[in-house]
């Protein structure tokens, strides 16, 4: 529920089993939850919990871009220290202080804390150990970030977390002296699909409210809820003094404050009753049902909540197979020197890092039928989608140990940027199958996906998609390695054609399916 306690690195025996010699790793896409943060809103001040937390030391050393002259090509940076101000007596402004009178390093609501930066930095180091040191999949030294797709939601803690992970994966000592600024992709909130976007998808908001209400109806009058009320109702607001799924704050808000306080120091702790083991288990169980049961039960819920993101994930896989730039290469600029990026001559993205949220990770896994029995995703949790190709000949192998200099020399022989978009003579006839459903593919198009496999790792745990267990749907002897055809078929079923149109549709339709629509099957 709170800070993740990661397992140790894979042993040599585990590496040999998980990454067999007859499979070649092609692409890794990581969705990561941001690190530890302050609560998104102050709660339980009547229980002695300070409203302002002194755990954001980055506020002492912030930097912004400023224009240094009236020439728009000239830019500079201003460094500054942030202090927060609030209302005082008679609404006079006063400086916000922490529990011990601190005036610096005070966090905004929901801000990534020092602890959150530490754990996301550590995640980057763990990923580097696996994909650089153990597997030799990514190069030890890089001269640019052309092979890395970086993305974040518009919420600052997600952006800062992906930056910390990148820094842990490739610290300055592993980048050349002239390493250019990497590209980080973002969207406006209205277009965001890297988290379930209730605020900009009316039909999804309608469905999520219905499932939340169903959870309230199921749990509010149970013995489990009575247990919660016995322990902590006395700290609920005076106008209710009641804990419920739909109380104020909601039970999920209570969980948020419990998790945030557990991740930080003793100056920002709730009374001990909030940390009762049974209480936390009940809160977690109900929270998972309220927020994620819709993904496991309803196709439309999956389609609107997480389907667009999963379509992007699969699209990058097929783009990698086709080498057409639609694995994310075009978004970051490819090897277009006119954009000031991309000197490595890359033709494919090899690593994707996306800063997201707990609702992203649990929504993704639930939509694949792979979240059963799991608790709420802890801070700095991550999902790694790994794409493999069966090795047929020695020429199929790509040596990930090539240095950045070797890759640069190779670029003079590789197709130009326009060729990567429109196709060279050798690949101009290759169809784009990213968003084309499997049942509409030609035999030639299906053949292009053959001998490719997908594995999902969640916090280094191997996850299983139920629809991949059947014979012919996975790599021989390992059901966790789903064929790309089967994986794409499963995701195709809930990838929206036009997400915004779907969000404005069916508003007068029932909010629960008329028959079971289980997740994780074709």
Beta strands, then each sheet from edge to edge (+ up, - down):
strand 1: 23-33
strand 2: 62-67
strand 3: 75-80
strand 4: 85-87
strand 5: 93-95
strand 6: 148-152
strand 7: 184-185
strand 8: 351-356
strand 9: 382-390
strand 10: 452-458
strand 11: 461-463
strand 12: 474-475
strand 13: 478-483
sheet 1: 7+ 6+ 8+ 1+ 9- 10+ 11-
sheet 2: 7+ 6+ 8+ 1+ 9- 10+ 13- 12+
sheet 3: 2+ 3-
sheet 4: 4+ 5-
end
